[in-house]
Amino acid sequence: MADQKVIRGNLGNIVSKVREAKIYKDSVIIVGLAADPDLVENTVRSSVYDPSHTHSYRPWRVEVHD
C-alpha cells in the first residue's frame, strides 16, 4: 500500500524509529505477537477493513462484487 509504512522495533527503540520515519499522527502501533506476520498468517481478517463493514469513517454500505 502506498499510504502504509511498516516500522519494526521493540519497546526500547520504537519511539526513535517512529520519529526517524517522520510519523507524527494517524498511526497504529501494534505490540507483541500480533505484530508477527508469521504467527497471524491464517487468522480471520479484521472486519474494520472489510469493504462491506460500516463504521464512523465509512458510514454507508459499500456493494461488494465478486
C-alpha positions in Angstrom: 0.0 0.0 0.0 1.3 3.4 -0.9 -0.2 5.0 2.3 1.2 2.4 4.7 4.6 2.3 6.4 5.8 -0.6 8.5 8.4 0.2 11.1 9.7 -2.7 13.2 11.3 -2.2 16.6 10.9 -3.0 20.3 9.7 -1.0 23.2 13.2 0.3 23.8 13.6 1.8 20.3 10.2 2.3 18.7 9.9 5.9 19.6 13.2 6.9 17.9 12.3 4.7 14.9 8.9 6.4 14.5 10.5 9.9 14.8 13.2 8.9 12.3 10.4 7.8 9.9 8.7 11.2 10.4 5.4 9.7 11.5 3.6 12.4 13.5 -0.1 11.4 13.6 -2.7 8.9 12.5 -0.6 5.9 13.2 -1.3 2.5 14.8 1.4 0.8 16.8 1.0 -3.0 17.3 2.9 -4.6 20.1 3.5 -8.3 20.8 2.7 -11.5 19.0 0.0 -9.8 16.9 2.8 -7.9 15.1 4.5 -11.1 13.9 3.0 -11.8 10.4 4.3 -15.4 10.6 2.1 -16.1 13.6 -1.1 -14.4 12.2 -0.9 -15.6 8.6 -4.1 -17.7 8.6 -6.2 -15.7 11.1 -9.6 -14.0 10.3 -9.2 -10.6 8.8 -10.5 -7.7 10.9 -13.9 -6.5 9.9 -12.7 -2.9 10.0 -11.0 -3.4 6.6 -13.9 -5.4 5.1 -15.5 -3.2 2.4 -19.0 -4.2 3.4 -18.4 -3.2 7.1 -19.6 0.2 8.1 -18.1 2.5 10.8 -17.7 6.2 11.6 -15.3 6.8 8.6 -17.4 4.6 6.3 -21.0 5.1 7.4 -22.6 3.9 4.2 -22.9 0.4 2.7 -20.4 -0.4 0.0 -21.5 -3.0 -2.6 -19.1 -5.9 -2.9 -19.0 -7.5 -6.3 -17.4 -11.0 -6.7 
